[in-house]
Every structure is written in structure tokens, then in C-alpha cells.
């Protein structure tokens, strides 16, 4: 009987650990990696070719750092320059989370 109990406890621990690992990545980070990283770069620094062709600036650029969270959310929602609009493609919560993640890359 005690072997069965130990097995169930160990099995439950494995399931809990697997669940914890899957939630280790924030939703903002996941959305950013899926939708933004290809242009803005994994660390918020775009590839030089993308930066030149698309006009993408790094997260550390003063003109980017000066933007408020609300301005970034608006730009992401409606699109700006060559960046497409994500309204209807992402939820408002996903847009805010990805903007928050992007802004965290500047720190």
C-alpha cells in the first residue's frame, strides 16, 4: 500500500513540476517572441538589415525610451510606419503584456 501512495505522490509532483515549467515564460514574453521578435530582435535590438529596411530602432534608443506605455500600446494596436496593426490579431491584454515585456528589455 505504501508503494502505491509513494508512486501517486511522485507522479503528482512530476505533473506539478511540468506545469510550473510551462508557466515559467510570461505571456508577454511568449507573445513578443511569436509576433515581435522577428523585427525587434530577441533582446530588443533589431538585426542591422531589418533596422535599416524597416526603420526599427532598438529598445535602448532615446526616441523609443521616451514613448509612454500608452503610446506603445496604441502603435502596436493600430500599426505605425511599416509595423502592421495587431488589432484583431492579438487581444488587448496580449498587446499590453508584449509592450511591457519589450519595455523590460531596456532595463
Contact map, one row per residue, 1 for C-alpha under 8 A:
11111000000000000000000000000000000000000000000000000000000000000000000000000000000000000000000000000000000
11111100000000000000000000000000000000000000000000000000000000000000000000000000000000000000000000000000000
11111110000000000000000000000000000000000000000000000000000000000000000000000000000000000000000000000000000
11111111000000000000000000000000000000000000000000000000000000000000000000000000000000000000000000000000000
11111111100000000000000000000000000000000000000000000000000000000000000000000000000000000000000000000000000
01111111110000000000000000000000000000000000000000000000000000000000000000000000000000000000000000000000000
00111111111000000000000000000000000000000000000000000000000000000000000000000000000000000000000000000000000
00011111111100000000000000000000000000000000000000000000000000000000000000000000000000000000000000000000000
00001111111110000000000000000000000000000000000000000000000000000000000000000000000000000000000000000000000
00000111111111000000000000000000000000000000000000000000000000000000000000000000000000000000000000000000000
00000011111111100000000000000000000000000000000000000000000000000000000000000000000000000000000000000000000
00000001111111110000000000000000000000000000000000000000000000000000000000000000000000000000000000000000000
00000000111111111000000000000000000000000000000000000000000000000000000000000000000000000000000000000000000
00000000011111111100000000000000000000000000000000000000000000000000000000000000000000000000000000000000000
00000000001111111110000000000000000000000000000000000000000000000000000000000000000000000000000000000000000
00000000000111111111000000000000000000000000000000000000000000000000000000000000000000000000000000000000000
00000000000011111111100000000000000000000000000000000000000000000000000000000000000000000000000000000000000
00000000000001111111110000000000000000000000000000000000000000000000000000000000000000000000000000000000000
00000000000000111111111000000000000000000000000000000000000000000000000000000000000000000000000000000000000
00000000000000011111111100000000000000000000000000000000000000000000000000000000000000000000000000000000000
00000000000000001111111100000000000000000000000000000000000000000000000000000000000000000000000000000000000
00000000000000000111111110000000000000000000000000000000000000000000000000000000000000000000000000000000000
00000000000000000011111111000000000000000000000000000000000000000000000000000000000000000000000000000000000
00000000000000000001111111000000000000000000000000000000000000000000000000000000000000000000000000000000000
00000000000000000000011111101100000000000000000000000000000000000000000000000000000000000000000000000000000
00000000000000000000001111111100000000000000000000000000000000000000000000000000000000000000000000000000000
00000000000000000000000011111110000000000000000000000000000000000000000000000000000000000000010011000000000
00000000000000000000000001111111000000000000000000000000000000000000000000000000000000000000011111111000000
00000000000000000000000011111111100000000000000000000000000000000000000000000000000000000000000011001000000
00000000000000000000000011111111110000000000000000000000000000000000000000000000000000000000000001000000000
00000000000000000000000000111111111100000000000000000000000000000000000000000000000000000000010011000000000
00000000000000000000000000011111111110000000000000000000000000000000000000000000000000000000000001001100000
00000000000000000000000000001111111111000100000000000000000000000000000000000000000000000000000000000000000
00000000000000000000000000000111111110000000000000000000000000000000000000000000000000000000000000000000000
00000000000000000000000000000011111111000000000000000000000000000000000000000000000000000000000000000000000
00000000000000000000000000000011111111111000000000000000000000000000000000000000000000000000000000000000000
00000000000000000000000000000001111111111101000000000000000000000000000000000000000000000000000000000000000
00000000000000000000000000000000101111111100000000000000000000000000000000000000000000000000000000000000000
00000000000000000000000000000000000111111000011001100001000000000000000000000000000000000000000000000000000
00000000000000000000000000000000000111111111111000000001110000000000000000000000000000000000000000000000000
00000000000000000000000000000000000111111111111000000000000000000000000000000000000000000000000000000000000
00000000000000000000000000000000100011011111110000000000000000000000000000000000000000000000000000000000000
00000000000000000000000000000000000000011111100000000000000000000000000000000000000000000000000000000000100
00000000000000000000000000000000000010011111110000000000011100000000000000000000000000000000000000000100110
00000000000000000000000000000000000000011111111000000000111000000000000000000000000000000000000000000000000
00000000000000000000000000000000000000111101111101100001110000000000000000000000000000000000000000000000000
00000000000000000000000000000000000000111000111111100000000000000000000000000000000000000000000000000000000
00000000000000000000000000000000000000000000011111110000000000000000000000000000000000000000000000000000000
00000000000000000000000000000000000000000000001111111000000000000000000000000000000000000000000000000000000
00000000000000000000000000000000000000100000011111111111000000000000000000000000000000000000000000000000000
00000000000000000000000000000000000000100000011111111111100000000000000000000000000000000000000000000000000
00000000000000000000000000000000000000000000000111111111000000000000000000000000000000000000000000000000000
00000000000000000000000000000000000000000000000011111110000000000000000000000000000000000000000000000000000
00000000000000000000000000000000000000000000000001111111000000000000000000000000010000000000000000000000000
00000000000000000000000000000000000000000000000001111111100000000000000000000000010000000000000000000000000
00000000000000000000000000000000000000110000010001110111110000000000000000000000000000000000000000000000000
00000000000000000000000000000000000000010000110000100011111010010000000000000000000000000000000000000000000
00000000000000000000000000000000000000010001110000000001111110010000000000000000000000000000000000000000000
00000000000000000000000000000000000000000001100000000000111110011000000000000000000000000000000000000110110
00000000000000000000000000000000000000000001000000000000011111011000000000000000000000000000000000000000010
00000000000000000000000000000000000000000000000000000000111111111000000000000000000000000000000000000000000
00000000000000000000000000000000000000000000000000000000000111111100000000000000000000000000000000000000000
00000000000000000000000000000000000000000000000000000000000011111110000000000000000000000000000000000000000
00000000000000000000000000000000000000000000000000000000111111111110000000000000000000000000000000000000000
00000000000000000000000000000000000000000000000000000000001111111111000000000000000000000000000000000010010
00000000000000000000000000000000000000000000000000000000000001111111000000000000000000000000000000000000000
00000000000000000000000000000000000000000000000000000000000000111111101100000000000000000000000000000000000
00000000000000000000000000000000000000000000000000000000000000001111111100000000000000000000000000000000000
00000000000000000000000000000000000000000000000000000000000000000011111110000000000000000000000000110000000
00000000000000000000000000000000000000000000000000000000000000000001111111000000000000000000000000000000000
00000000000000000000000000000000000000000000000000000000000000000011111111100000000000000000000000000000000
00000000000000000000000000000000000000000000000000000000000000000011111111110000000000000000000000100000000
00000000000000000000000000000000000000000000000000000000000000000000111111111000000000000000001100100000000
00000000000000000000000000000000000000000000000000000000000000000000011111111110000000000000000000000000000
00000000000000000000000000000000000000000000000000000000000000000000001111111111000010000000000000000000000
00000000000000000000000000000000000000000000000000000000000000000000000111111111001111100000001000000000000
00000000000000000000000000000000000000000000000000000000000000000000000011111110000011100001001000000000000
00000000000000000000000000000000000000000000000000000000000000000000000001111111000111100000000000000000000
00000000000000000000000000000000000000000000000000000000000000000000000001111111111111000000000000000000000
00000000000000000000000000000000000000000000000000000000000000000000000000110111111110000000000000000000000
00000000000000000000000000000000000000000000000000000000000000000000000000000011111100000000000000000000000
00000000000000000000000000000000000000000000000000000110000000000000000000000011111100000000000000000000000
00000000000000000000000000000000000000000000000000000000000000000000000000010011111110000000000000000000000
00000000000000000000000000000000000000000000000000000000000000000000000000010111111111000000000000000000000
00000000000000000000000000000000000000000000000000000000000000000000000000111111001111100000000000000000000
00000000000000000000000000000000000000000000000000000000000000000000000000011110000111111100001000000000000
00000000000000000000000000000000000000000000000000000000000000000000000000011100000011111111000000000000000
00000000000000000000000000000000000000000000000000000000000000000000000000000000000001111110000000000000000
00000000000000000000000000000000000000000000000000000000000000000000000000000000000001111110000000000000000
00000000000000000000000000000000000000000000000000000000000000000000000000000000000001111111011000000000000
00000000000000000000000000000000000000000000000000000000000000000000000000000000000000111111111000000000000
00000000000000000000000000000000000000000000000000000000000000000000000000001000000000100111111100000000000
00000000000000000000000000000000000000000000000000000000000000000000000000000000000000000011111110000000000
00000000000000000000000000110010000000000000000000000000000000000000000000000000000000000111111111000000000
00000000000000000000000000010000000000000000000000000000000000000000000010011000000001000111111111100000000
00000000000000000000000000010000000000000000000000000000000000000000000010000000000000000001111111110000000
00000000000000000000000000111010000000000000000000000000000000000000000000000000000000000000111111111000000
00000000000000000000000000111111000000000000000000000000000000000000000000000000000000000000011111111100000
00000000000000000000000000010000000000000000000000000000000000000000100110000000000000000000001111111110000
00000000000000000000000000010000000000000000000000000000000000000000100000000000000000000000000111111111000
00000000000000000000000000011001000000000000000000000000000000000000000000000000000000000000000011111111100
00000000000000000000000000000001000000000001000000000000001000000000000000000000000000000000000001111111110
00000000000000000000000000000000000000000000000000000000001000001000000000000000000000000000000000111111111
00000000000000000000000000000000000000000000000000000000000000000000000000000000000000000000000000011111111
00000000000000000000000000000000000000000011000000000000001000000000000000000000000000000000000000001111111
00000000000000000000000000000000000000000001000000000000001100001000000000000000000000000000000000000111111
00000000000000000000000000000000000000000000000000000000000000000000000000000000000000000000000000000011111
